[in-house]
Each structure stands twice: as C-alpha cells, then as structure tokens.
C-alpha cells in the first residue's frame, strides 16, 4: 500500500479545520463567511489555511458569531496536528 503524500495529508488536514467546517455546514462562501464574521476575506483564508491564528478579540467574536463555544479549543488541537514531512 502506497503511503499518502504530504500534499494529500495537508489537503485532508485543511479539510478538518473547525472554522472551515462551520463555513461549509452553513453553505457560506469564503467571501460571505468573512462578511458574517466581520473580517477581511484574506484574514479568513489565512486562518483556514493555518497561516495565522486570531487574536483574543477575534477569538471572542468567532465564538459569538459561530455560536460554537468549543471552536477555539478544536482549532488549537487542529493546528497542533499539522502534518509533518
């Protein structure tokens, strides 16, 4: 059995991003989700790709706007599970 490539593991990892899952469950485009959450589309994209983590005020806003009290906890666990080469 062939080992999964790093690229495939990264794609699978990104798909498990808690904020991305919330966005998909609510059928929101990246642009619409950014508007709902009150952030720039590029900020949301960076968060979803694991390139940045929101500061405390944005964390509070995300919990409030998504209605998900455990979002940040799951996000941290997701970020710590980044696939390694």
BELUR-V443023 format. One record per residue. RES is the residue in one small letter. PSI is psi in degrees with one decimal (NA if undefined). OMEGA is omega as a letter, one per 40 degrees, with the letter a starting at -180 (NA if undefined). D_LAST is the distance of its C-alpha to the last C-alpha in Angstrom with 2 decimals. Layout:
# BELUR-V443023
[[RES	PSI	OMEGA	D_LAST] [RES	PSI	OMEGA	D_LAST]]
This chain:
# BELUR-V443023
[[x	131.9	a	18.22] [x	137.1	i	15.29] [x	141.6	i	11.81] [x	134.9	a	10.79] [x	159.5	i	8.74] [x	-40.5	i	6.07] [x	-45.3	i	9.39] [x	-39.0	i	11.35] [x	-37.8	i	9.50] [x	-40.6	i	9.93] [x	-44.9	i	13.46] [x	-39.4	i	14.24] [x	-46.0	i	13.16] [x	-35.2	a	15.36] [x	-20.5	a	18.12] [x	5.5	a	18.40] [x	121.6	a	19.18] [x	-40.6	i	22.60] [x	-37.6	i	24.37] [x	-41.2	i	23.32] [x	-45.7	i	24.58] [x	-46.2	a	27.80] [x	-44.3	a	28.25] [x	-39.6	i	27.87] [x	-29.7	i	30.18] [x	10.1	i	32.75] [x	46.7	a	32.36] [x	133.3	i	31.83] [x	166.4	i	30.50] [x	-43.3	a	28.34] [x	-45.3	a	31.56] [x	-41.5	i	33.70] [x	-40.8	i	31.36] [x	-41.4	i	31.19] [x	-43.3	i	35.00] [x	-39.1	a	35.38] [x	-8.0	i	33.19] [x	32.1	i	34.86] [x	164.0	i	31.85] [x	144.5	a	30.96] [x	-35.4	a	29.01] [x	-31.4	i	26.42] [x	-48.0	i	26.06] [x	-43.0	i	25.51] [x	-43.4	i	22.98] [x	-41.4	i	21.01] [x	-47.0	a	21.27] [x	-28.3	a	20.15] [x	1.8	i	17.00] [x	12.9	a	16.12] [x	-16.8	a	17.23] [x	161.8	i	20.21] [x	137.6	a	22.00] [x	147.9	i	25.78] [x	174.7	a	28.28] [x	-45.2	i	30.75] [x	-39.7	i	33.38] [x	-32.9	i	30.96] [x	-45.2	i	29.56] [x	-41.9	i	33.19] [x	-42.5	a	33.89] [x	-44.1	i	30.98] [x	-45.0	a	32.14] [x	-49.9	a	35.69] [x	-27.6	i	35.09] [x	-18.3	a	32.81] [x	19.6	a	34.93] [x	98.8	a	31.88] [x	-22.4	a	32.31] [x	5.7	a	28.96] [x	-49.2	a	26.88] [x	-38.6	i	25.63] [x	-46.2	i	24.82] [x	-36.5	i	22.74] [x	-45.5	i	21.10] [x	-42.5	i	20.10] [x	-41.6	i	18.70] [x	-46.7	a	16.73] [x	-35.6	i	15.39] [x	-11.2	a	14.44] [x	19.4	a	12.42] [x	129.1	i	9.85] [x	140.1	i	6.75] [x	148.5	i	3.82] [x	NA	NA	0.00]]
